[in-house]
Amino acid sequence: MSLDDAARILSHADVPLWLLTSRAGERQGGLIASFVQNASLVDDLPRIVVGLAKHHQTTQLIEASGRFGLHSLAEQNLPLVWQFGMQSGKVTDKLAGCSTRADSGLPLLSDVPIAMECTVEAKLDVGDRILFLAAVTVAHRQNDEPALTRNRMVELATPEQLQEMRRQRLDDTEVDRAAILAWRKR
């Protein structure tokens, strides 16, 4: 089996889409997280691992604050995928126009199925990404809609959105490749 075969196999897994938000001081932002994984078997001590590209503003906000909000999305939240996943937070306030609750200081979206407050416990630099291990400190179930998955999002995307996703992925691939190779050489 080649590395290309392995990549194709791994890309077929249909995973839920997660939207991550953070705030540090007056700055806030968010993104669609491509790597989110449960990291605990202990029900009363839930933990997750998220992997975020170093160059994203949201990664910098989490490093500054040590906290983030993690949100599951439903099909009705599809516009949020394009709002948070297709533009840079360095250029626009992605949270503008979103219904949020900020009682904890974190910008938590109010019209998604689940919003969780997370506190970073550890981090690991792996070249192109920072892996954050975080405790889920509070979880808000806001509705019972089923989770929007990556495959369903692709089915619902317009041809223009798919083309832009491919373009951005190619750009990110080159940035990530350089970062991984530099990290491996150190």
N, C-alpha and C positions, 0 to 999 in steps of 0.2 A: 504494500500500500504506500502511495506517495503522500507527501505533505499536503498536496492539493486535495487528494481523496479525504484525508483526515479533516481538513478545513471544511469540505462540503458536508461530511457527516456531522460535524459539530454544529454547522449552521442550520441544520434541519430541526434542531430542537425548538419546539414552540414554547416560548417563555413569556410570562406576563411582562407588560411594559410597566416601568416604574418612573415616576417623576420625583425628582429630588430638589429640595429648596434649602436655602440657607441665608443667614443674615450675619453680618459683622458690622457693628456700628450702624451707620446710615445706609451702607451698601447691602443690597439683597440681590438674589438671583436664583436661577434654577436650570435644570437640564433633564433630558431623558437619559436615564442611566442604563447602560447596556450590560452591566454586570452587577447583579444583586443576588446574594445567596444567603440562605438561612445558615447560621453558624452556632446553633445551640440545640441540644436535645432536651434541655431543662425548660419546661413550660413556664415556670415562674421567673426565669432569667433569660428572656429572649434576646438574641444577638444576631446581627447580620454583618455580612462583609459586602462592601461596595467597592468597585474599582473605577476610578475616574481619571481621565486624562489630566496630566499636570497643567496643561495650558488653559484649561477652562477657568473662567472667573469663579464659578461655583466651587471648584476645588480649592481655590485660594480663600474663599469665604469660610469654608469648613476648616481649613488649616488655621485661620485666624480665630474662629469662634469655638471650634471643637464640637459643634452641634449641626444637625440638619433635620429636615422633615422629609419623610419618605411616604409617597402616595401611590396607592394602586389606582388604576384608571379603568373606566368602563367605556363601552363603545360610544356613549354619548359624550365622552371627554376627548374624542378623537381630535378636535381642533387644538387641544392643549399639546398634542404630540407635535404638531407643526409649529405652534407658538414657542415651545420650549426646546424643540429639537432641530429647528432649521435656521435659527438666527443666533447671533452672538449676544450674550449679555453685556459685552463690552460696548455694544452699539445701541442696544435698546433695553428698557426695563421690561423683562419678560413677564413680570407679575402685574404689569399695568392692565387694568380691566378685569382682573381675577377677583373672585369673591374669596377673601381670606379671613382667617382668625389668627390673631397674634397674641393671645393671652399668655403664652409662654415666652414671647419674644421671637419665636420662629414664625416665618410666614407659612401657615398651613392652609392649603386649599380646602374650602368648605363644601364644594359640590363634587367630590370624588368618593368612591366607596370607602376607602380607608386612608387615614392620615396618621402617621406615627412620628413621634418625637424621638430622636436618637442622639446619644452622646458618645463621642469617639472615645474608645478605650485604648486603642493602639493603631499604629499605621506602619505601612511597609512600602518603601519606594522600590518599584520593580522596573524602572527604566521609563517606559511610556506612561505608566499609571502609578497612582498612589492607591494602595488598598487600605481602606479604613475598616477596622473592626469596631462596631458600635453596639452599645446596649440600647435596646428599645425601652424607653422609660415610660412612655404613655402611648396608648393606641386609641384612636377614635374611629369607631365604625359608624359611618354616616349614611350608608345605604347598603342594600344587598345585591347590587348589580354585579354580574359576573365580570371577572378581570378581562381586560382587553389584552390580547396576546400579540406578539410580533407578527405572526402569520396573518392574523385577522386584520391588523393595521395595514399590512401590505395589500391585502385583498381590497380594502376600502380606499386606498390611496389613488389619487388621480395619476394619469401618466406623467404630468408635469412634476408632481410631488415625488414620484418614483425616480424620475430622472435627476432631480435635485438631490435626493438621498444618495443615489449612486455617485454623483459628482462629489458630494461632501465626503463620502466614504473613501473614495480614491485619494482625495486630499489628505484626509486623516491617516490613511494607510502609509503614505510617504513620511509624514511627521512621526508616526509611531514606529515605523521601521528604523528610522535614524536613531530614535531614542532607545529602542531595544538594543540595537547593535552597539551603541556607545556604552550603555549600561553593562552589557556582557563583557566589554573590553576592560572595564575598570578593575 
